[in-house]
C-alpha cells in the first residue's frame, strides 16, 4: 500500500526542484557574464570573434576567435594569393615550432606500471617532420630577404594567428603591421625563381 499524500512533503520536493532550477539559471548567467567579460577584454586588445546566431529555441552558440589572416581576408584587405601564402607560412611556422610533449617517467597509469610514451619510431618521425618544417620556414624567410620586419609580422599574424591590432597594441601600429604584412605576403605569393632555388 502506498504512502498517504503528505502536502508538506510534496511542497518540499517542489521547492527543491525550483531551487535546483534557479541554481542552474544562476550558474548559466554567471558563466555567460564571465564569457562576455573575457571576450570584451580580448576585443579591447584587438582580438576578433564570430558568434553564429542561435537557432530559434536552440542552445546558445559559442564564440569562435578569428585568426588574423581570416579576419583580414573577410574584410577584403587580402587577396586570395596573399591569404594562401600567409596560410602556408603559418602552417609551416606552427609545424616548425611544435614539440611533442615530454611525459614524466613517474606518471603511473591505472592498472599499474609506468605510462607508455610514444614509440621511438614515432618520435623520430615527428622530429624529422619538424626538421623539414624548420628548413621550409628558413626558405620562406630567405624569400623575405631575412628582413626582420617582414619576418616578424608573418610570425605574429600568420604563425601566431594574431590580428594586426593584437600584434601591434594600437590602431596606428596595427595599420603599419597590416601594410608590412601585405608586402611580405606579396613577396611570398610570387613563385620562387630557379636562380633563387638553385
N, C-alpha and C positions, 0 to 999 in steps of 0.2 A: 504494500500500500504506500502511495506517495506521501510526501510531507504536505502538511497543510500550508495553504498560501499564507505567507508572512509579509504583509505590506512593508514593514520596516526593512526586511532583508532585500526585497525587490527594489526598494528605493536606494539602499546602499549599493547594490550591484549596478543600478542605473547610474548613480553618481560616479562610481568607479569608471564606467565606460566613458562618461562625459569628461571626467578628469583626464583619462588617458588620451582622448581625442584632443583636448585643449593642450596637453603637454606636447603632443605630436605637432600641432599647429604652431605652438610657440617655438619649438625646435626648428621647424621648417622656416619660420620667419627669421630666426637668428642666423641660420645658415645663409638664407637669401641676402640678409643685410651684410653678413661677412663677405660673401662673394662680391656683392655690389661695391663694397668698400675696397676690396683688393683690386677689382677691375678699375675702379676710379683712380686709385693710386698708380696702377700700371699705365693707364691712359695719360695721366699727368706727366709721366716720364717718357711718353711718346709711343707706347705700345698701341696696337690696334686690335680690335676684336670683332668677330662676327657672332651674331646670335640669331639663328633662324627662329622665325616666329613659331610659337607653339600652335599646333592644330587646335581647332575649337574643341574644348573639352579634353584636350590631351595634356600630357605631362609637360612641365617646364623644360625647355631645351637648354643645353649647356652653352656656355661661351666657348668660342674657339679663337685662339690667338692667331693672328695673321702674321706670316713671315714677311720680312721687309720687301723681298722681291715680288711676292704675291700682291702685297698692298700697292707697290709702285705700278705693277702691270695693270691691276684693276683700275687704277686712277688714270691709265693711259700715258703714264710717264716713261714706260719702257716699251720698246717694240718686241716682237716675238723672238728675233735673233738675240737681242740683248738678254731677254729673260732666259732663253735656253743656255746661253753662255754662262750666265750667273748661276743657274741651277747646276750645271756641270761643275763649275768651280766649287760651289758649296758642298755638293755631294763628295767631291774629292777631298776637300778640306776636312769634312767630318770623318771620312774613312781614314785619312792620314793621322788624325788625332785620336782615333778610338783605340783604347787599350782594353784587353779583356780584364775582367775583374780578377783579382788575385784572392782566392779563397784561403781561409785560415786552415791550417792542418789540424787545428784543435777543434774545429767545428764538428760536433758529434751529431749524427743523424739519428732519427728514431729507428729503432731496430738494431742499434749498436753499430760500432765501427766508426771510422772517420769518414768525412764527406769525400765522395769520389769527385775529383775535379775533371776538367776536360782532358781528353787523351793528348799525348804528346804530339801525335799527328795533327790533331785539330789546332793545337796551339801553334805549331809550325806553319800550318796553312794560313791561320789568321795573321801571323807575323809577316808572312810573305805577301799577303794581300795589303797589309798596312805599308810595307816597304814599297810596293808598286804604287800605292796611292801617294806616298811621300814623293816618289820620283815624278809622278804625274803632276803633283802640286808644284814641285820645283820647276817643271816645264811651263806651267801656267804663269808662274812668277817671272820666269825668264821672258816670256812673251810680253809681260808688263814691264820689261826692261829693269826688273828688280826695283822699280821706283816705289819708295816706301809709302807715299800717299795712296797710290793705286792699289798696292797690295793690302794696305790696312783697311781701306773701305771695302774691298772684296771680302776680306776675312770677317769684318763686322756684319755686313749686310747679307752677303751670300753664305758665308760659313756659319756664323752665329745666328743668322736669320733675324737680326735687329732691324727695326725701321730706321731711316736716316735720323729721325728725331731722337730715338732711343740711343743711337750710336753717338750723336753729337751733343745731346743735352739741351738744345735750344733751337729755335727756328732758323736763326742765321747760320749756325754751324750745320744744321740739317740740310739747308739749301746748298752749302758748299759740298757736303758729303754726297748729296744726290748728283751734283754736277760732275764731281770727280768719278763717281761710280759709273755714270753714263759713258765717260771717256774710256774707263777701264773695260767696260763690257763691250764697247765698240771694237776695241783692240782685240779682245778675246773672241769676238764673233767672227773676226777675219780668219780665213783659213791660213794656217802657218805655211810659209813658203818653203820650198825644198831646200833653199840655201840655209834657212834658219834651222830646218830639221836635220840637215846633214852637216 
